[in-house]
């Protein structure tokens, strides 16, 4: 009996929680709640996919078990990987200016960038 319980418990140790459904979609313009920058969502993960070293270096370390987004930052050459709780919808209707916008988007319509099929590197 004890060996069965040990095997059952070990099987749960390595399981990841299920991915959650992202609130924001590729092409949507968002704003970081804390830092105020605008950006465009390129892709979303149902949970944080960053390695533990990167995650531990993050100043705030938001919960890994929520959607995380690859975002191109407006008027910058930077991209960020941001937890959903730190983002809100940007309703300015303005495009995001970033050198990689044309690599991931084919246009801009109705306040959002139109995502093409080029995958986010990773």
C-alpha positions, 0 to 999 in steps of 0.5 A, spaced: 500 500 500 505 504 501 509 503 495 502 505 491 501 511 495 508 513 493 507 512 486 501 516 486 504 522 489 510 522 485 506 522 479 502 529 481 509 532 483 511 533 476 505 535 473 504 543 471 497 546 472 493 547 466 494 553 461 489 558 462 485 562 456 489 569 455 484 575 455 488 579 450 489 576 443 495 577 438 494 584 435 491 587 441 494 594 444 495 593 451 498 598 457 502 596 462 499 598 469 505 599 473 510 602 468 505 605 463 508 603 456 504 601 451 505 595 446 502 590 441 501 583 443 505 578 439 503 572 442 500 569 448 502 563 453 497 560 457 502 560 463 509 563 464 514 559 459 520 562 461 526 559 465 526 559 472 533 563 472 529 569 468 523 568 472 527 569 479 530 575 476 524 578 475 523 584 480 515 582 481 515 575 480 507 575 478 504 568 479 507 563 473 500 560 472 496 565 469 497 568 461 503 571 459 504 575 453 510 577 448 509 584 447 513 589 442 513 596 446 511 602 443 517 607 441 522 602 443 526 596 440 524 592 446 520 587 447 517 584 454 514 578 457 508 580 461 504 577 466 496 578 464 495 581 471 500 587 469 496 589 463 490 592 461 487 594 454 489 600 451 483 604 447 487 610 444 486 607 437 493 608 436 498 604 432 504 601 436 511 603 433 516 598 433 521 596 428 519 588 428 511 590 427 512 589 420 515 582 421 509 580 425 503 584 423 500 585 416 496 591 417 492 595 422 485 595 422 479 597 427 484 599 433 488 593 432 494 590 428 493 584 424 497 578 426 500 574 420 503 567 420 510 569 422 511 565 429 514 568 435 521 566 436 522 561 442 
